[in-house]
Amino acid sequence: MENAGRCPYGYDEQKMEKQMLKPTACGLTADLRPNVVVADFEQGTTYPLWYHTTFIRVEDALEYLKVLYKDGIDPDDVFEHKFWLSLDEL
């Protein structure tokens, strides 16, 4: 998700300020693991991501997804902290 010669995805190239990743779709797996799709509109590419752990209660997982839709996902949680994983990383 990072291309040579351009700023890392999730940063405003003009201001170099962190921009939250906004999910374009979301859901839950059968074991209550949140999953989202974020889009890089410049490249026309979508990236499905899965949360690093599962929830015990469906209500808690759904509430978490609501917060993600409202606030977005911190790019550091994807690239640095690895709270969100690609299918290959699961």
N, CA, C and O of each residue as an XYZ file, in Angstrom:
360
protein
N       0.808     -1.185      0.000
C       0.000      0.000      0.000
C       0.857      1.256      0.000
O       0.336      2.367      0.102
N       2.109      1.092     -0.109
C       2.988      2.243     -0.108
C       3.775      2.216     -1.405
O       4.424      1.220     -1.724
N       3.718      3.292     -2.139
C       4.407      3.348     -3.422
C       5.633      4.231     -3.319
O       5.615      5.249     -2.626
N       6.691      3.850     -4.002
C       7.905      4.663     -4.018
C       7.598      5.996     -4.685
O       6.880      6.051     -5.683
N       8.140      7.057     -4.133
C       7.958      8.369     -4.726
C       6.717      9.101     -4.290
O       6.505     10.242     -4.700
N       5.893      8.488     -3.474
C       4.735      9.215     -2.953
C       4.597      8.952     -1.475
O       5.168      8.001     -0.941
N       3.841      9.796     -0.825
C       3.685      9.688      0.623
C       2.965      8.397      0.974
O       2.180      7.890      0.172
N       3.220      7.858      2.155
C       2.512      6.649      2.569
C       1.006      6.865      2.542
O       0.518      7.945      2.877
N       0.284      5.844      2.146
C      -1.173      5.890      2.145
C      -1.648      6.263      3.537
O      -1.173      5.715      4.531
N      -2.584      7.196      3.606
C      -3.075      7.645      4.899
C      -2.500      8.987      5.319
O      -2.798      9.469      6.412
N      -1.686      9.599      4.474
C      -1.125     10.911      4.781
C      -1.499     11.888      3.674
O      -1.494     11.535      2.495
N      -1.824     13.122      4.062
C      -2.117     14.173      3.108
C      -0.793     14.625      2.497
O       0.078     15.115      3.215
N      -0.630     14.469      1.198
C       0.647     14.758      0.549
C       1.032     16.226      0.648
O       2.221     16.540      0.710
N       0.068     17.127      0.665
C       0.366     18.553      0.743
C       0.753     18.975      2.155
O       1.700     19.741      2.336
N       0.036     18.487      3.144
C       0.243     18.920      4.527
C       1.092     17.957      5.332
O       1.566     18.309      6.412
N       1.291     16.749      4.829
C       1.999     15.694      5.557
C       1.371     15.441      6.932
O       2.069     15.159      7.906
N       0.053     15.547      6.989
C      -0.689     15.246      8.205
C      -1.347     13.888      8.045
O      -1.756     13.491      6.954
N      -1.434     13.196      9.160
C      -2.065     11.878      9.129
C      -3.554     12.012      8.828
O      -4.247     12.829      9.433
N      -4.030     11.216      7.904
C      -5.442     11.154      7.561
C      -5.958      9.771      7.949
O      -5.344      8.755      7.621
N      -7.074      9.743      8.641
C      -7.656      8.471      9.036
C      -8.162      7.735      7.795
O      -8.680      8.354      6.865
N      -8.009      6.425      7.790
C      -8.516      5.587      6.705
C     -10.004      5.361      6.944
O     -10.396      4.900      8.016
N     -10.824      5.678      5.964
C     -12.270      5.520      6.099
C     -12.710      4.217      5.437
O     -12.474      4.016      4.246
N     -13.346      3.334      6.201
C     -13.846      2.085      5.610
C     -14.947      2.360      4.590
O     -15.793      3.229      4.801
N     -14.934      1.620      3.490
C     -16.002      1.709      2.502
C     -16.994      0.561      2.664
O     -18.100      0.614      2.124
N     -16.607     -0.466      3.399
C     -17.473     -1.605      3.704
C     -16.943     -2.262      4.972
O     -15.764     -2.140      5.304
N     -17.828     -2.959      5.673
C     -17.385     -3.660      6.881
C     -18.278     -4.864      7.133
O     -19.345     -5.007      6.536
N     -17.821     -5.721      8.025
C     -18.585     -6.899      8.389
C     -17.924     -7.635      9.529
O     -16.920     -7.188     10.083
N     -18.501     -8.769      9.870
C     -17.966     -9.635     10.919
C     -17.822    -11.039     10.364
O     -18.678    -11.509      9.616
N     -16.745    -11.704     10.729
C     -16.590    -13.108     10.368
C     -17.428    -13.950     11.329
O     -17.974    -13.425     12.300
N     -17.530    -15.230     11.068
C     -18.311    -16.122     11.924
C     -17.778    -16.164     13.351
O     -18.541    -16.397     14.288
N     -16.471    -15.939     13.529
C     -15.896    -15.947     14.882
C     -15.819    -14.543     15.487
O     -15.060    -14.310     16.428
N     -16.612    -13.602     14.939
C     -16.731    -12.224     15.434
C     -15.438    -11.424     15.308
O     -15.067    -10.676     16.213
N     -14.774    -11.588     14.198
C     -13.584    -10.781     13.884
C     -14.030     -9.683     12.909
O     -14.477     -9.993     11.805
N     -13.916     -8.402     13.299
C     -14.283     -7.327     12.380
C     -13.396     -7.333     11.134
O     -12.193     -7.581     11.210
N     -14.013     -7.056      9.996
C     -13.249     -6.875      8.770
C     -13.778     -5.647      8.046
O     -14.972     -5.349      8.095
N     -12.884     -4.942      7.379
C     -13.229     -3.710      6.680
C     -12.563     -3.712      5.308
O     -11.646     -4.488      5.039
N     -13.045     -2.834      4.466
C     -12.400     -2.569      3.186
C     -12.096     -1.078      3.158
O     -12.986     -0.253      3.367
N     -10.839     -0.735      2.900
C     -10.455      0.661      2.709
C     -10.006      0.807      1.262
O      -9.504     -0.139      0.655
N     -10.194      2.010      0.717
C      -9.890      2.234     -0.696
C      -8.824      3.301     -0.858
O      -8.806      4.294     -0.131
N      -7.953      3.089     -1.802
C      -7.001      4.100     -2.250
C      -7.581      4.616     -3.561
O      -7.376      4.021     -4.619
N      -8.308      5.729     -3.481
C      -9.034      6.206     -4.653
C      -8.104      6.690     -5.759
O      -8.474      6.645     -6.932
N      -6.906      7.150     -5.412
C      -5.951      7.578     -6.438
C      -5.518      6.401     -7.304
O      -5.364      6.536     -8.518
N      -5.326      5.255     -6.675
C      -4.879      4.067     -7.396
C      -6.039      3.204     -7.881
O      -5.850      2.316     -8.712
N      -7.246      3.467     -7.360
C      -8.396      2.659     -7.727
C      -8.342      1.250     -7.160
O      -8.882      0.311     -7.745
N      -7.684      1.114     -6.014
C      -7.479     -0.192     -5.396
C      -8.198     -0.252     -4.059
O      -8.265      0.743     -3.338
N      -8.734     -1.418     -3.728
C      -9.327     -1.621     -2.407
C      -8.492     -2.630     -1.635
O      -7.858     -3.514     -2.210
N      -8.508     -2.474     -0.320
C      -7.725     -3.339      0.554
C      -8.615     -3.912      1.656
O      -9.034     -3.169      2.544
N      -8.912     -5.208      1.623
C      -9.649     -5.816      2.732
C      -8.694     -6.052      3.904
O      -7.560     -6.494      3.717
N      -9.164     -5.756      5.095
C      -8.371     -5.923      6.313
C      -9.209     -6.608      7.379
O     -10.424     -6.421      7.443
N      -8.552     -7.402      8.215
C      -9.202     -8.088      9.318
C      -8.544     -7.671     10.618
O      -7.327     -7.501     10.687
N      -9.373     -7.504     11.663
C      -8.851     -7.110     12.968
C      -8.005     -8.248     13.537
O      -8.251     -9.415     13.234
N      -7.027     -7.919     14.347
C      -6.050     -8.909     14.826
C      -6.625     -9.910     15.824
O      -5.995    -10.933     16.092
N      -7.786     -9.644     16.372
C      -8.380    -10.555     17.352
C      -9.894    -10.592     17.166
O     -10.446     -9.828     16.374
N     -10.551    -11.470     17.888
C     -12.007    -11.593     17.802
C     -12.649    -10.989     19.040
O     -11.988    -10.763     20.053
N     -13.945    -10.731     18.943
C     -14.730    -10.253     20.075
C     -15.508    -11.423     20.661
O     -15.774    -12.407     19.970
N     -15.866    -11.319     21.915
C     -16.655    -12.362     22.570
C     -18.140    -12.141     22.317
O     -18.887    -13.089     22.074
N     -18.561    -10.879     22.377
C     -19.982    -10.556     22.207
C     -20.205     -9.821     20.890
O     -19.446     -8.916     20.542
N     -21.237    -10.209     20.167
C     -21.548     -9.585     18.887
C     -21.860     -8.100     19.071
O     -21.508     -7.289     18.214
N     -22.512     -7.732     20.173
C     -22.850     -6.330     20.426
C     -21.594     -5.469     20.504
O     -21.569     -4.357     19.976
N     -20.557     -5.977     21.158
C     -19.298     -5.229     21.277
C     -18.624     -5.069     19.917
O     -18.082     -4.008     19.607
N     -18.661     -6.113     19.118
C     -18.052     -6.056     17.785
C     -18.786     -5.051     16.895
O     -18.152     -4.285     16.170
N     -20.112     -5.055     16.949
C     -20.889     -4.116     16.145
C     -20.665     -2.677     16.596
O     -20.590     -1.769     15.767
N     -20.558     -2.468     17.892
C     -20.280     -1.127     18.414
C     -18.910     -0.644     17.929
O     -18.751      0.524     17.575
N     -17.936     -1.533     17.915
C     -16.600     -1.189     17.434
C     -16.646     -0.787     15.957
O     -15.984      0.169     15.554
N     -17.425     -1.512     15.152
C     -17.555     -1.168     13.738
C     -18.205      0.203     13.554
O     -17.832      0.944     12.645
N     -19.168      0.545     14.402
C     -19.791      1.872     14.334
C     -18.758      2.967     14.572
O     -18.746      3.983     13.878
N     -17.897      2.752     15.555
C     -16.849      3.731     15.861
C     -15.894      3.868     14.673
O     -15.483      4.977     14.332
N     -15.545      2.750     14.047
C     -14.653      2.801     12.884
C     -15.262      3.608     11.748
O     -14.564      4.388     11.101
N     -16.560      3.428     11.499
C     -17.212      4.177     10.433
C     -17.245      5.658     10.747
O     -17.132      6.492      9.848
N     -17.401      5.991     12.026
C     -17.465      7.398     12.429
C     -16.084      8.043     12.419
O     -15.914      9.122     11.850
N     -15.103      7.404     13.036
C     -13.785      8.005     13.257
C     -12.729      7.589     12.246
O     -11.762      8.322     12.039
N     -12.884      6.448     11.620
C     -11.871      5.936     10.704
C     -10.827      5.095     11.427
O     -10.893      4.901     12.641
N      -9.871      4.604     10.662
C      -8.812      3.738     11.187
C      -7.494      4.494     11.101
O      -7.158      5.053     10.058
N      -6.761      4.509     12.187
C      -5.450      5.156     12.216
C      -4.496      4.347     11.330
O      -4.361      3.140     11.533
N      -3.833      4.974     10.359
C      -2.894      4.233      9.502
C      -1.802      3.519     10.299
O      -1.325      2.464      9.880
N      -1.403      4.078     11.435
C      -0.390      3.426     12.273
C      -0.880      2.080     12.791
O      -0.086      1.160     12.985
N      -2.203      1.960     13.019
C      -2.760      0.686     13.481
C      -2.668     -0.390     12.400
O      -2.688     -1.583     12.703
N      -2.569      0.032     11.147
C      -2.439     -0.915     10.038
C      -0.973     -1.221      9.751
O      -0.570     -2.384      9.717
N      -0.185     -0.182      9.547
C       1.187     -0.361      9.063
C       2.210     -0.607     10.164
O       3.139     -1.394      9.981
N       2.051      0.052     11.293
C       3.064     -0.041     12.347
C       2.693     -1.043     13.436
O       3.472     -1.942     13.753
N       1.501     -0.885     14.006
C       1.099     -1.715     15.148
C       0.519     -3.063     14.738
O       0.438     -3.978     15.557
N       0.117     -3.191     13.483
C      -0.435     -4.443     12.936
C      -1.697     -4.917     13.667
O      -1.891     -6.113     13.881
N      -2.564     -3.940     14.053
C      -3.862     -4.313     14.609
C      -4.800     -4.795     13.505
O      -5.730     -5.559     13.763
N      -4.555     -4.349     12.280
C      -5.338     -4.755     11.121
C      -4.436     -5.536     10.183
O      -3.324     -5.108      9.874
N      -4.922     -6.684      9.734
C      -4.099     -7.608      8.961
C      -4.705     -7.870      7.587
O      -5.925     -7.860      7.422
N      -3.850     -8.101      6.616
C      -4.321     -8.532      5.300
C      -4.618    -10.031      5.367
O      -4.289    -10.692      6.352
N      -5.228    -10.550      4.333
C      -5.545    -11.978      4.303
C      -4.279    -12.819      4.416
O      -4.289    -13.863      5.069
N      -3.200    -12.384      3.795
C      -1.927    -13.117      3.868
C      -1.344    -13.139      5.274
O      -0.618    -14.067      5.631
N      -1.659    -12.122      6.075
C      -1.102    -12.023      7.427
C      -1.930    -12.754      8.482
O      -1.456    -12.985      9.594
N      -3.170    -13.120      8.133
C      -4.035    -13.789      9.124
C      -3.475    -15.123      9.557
O      -4.080    -15.808     10.382
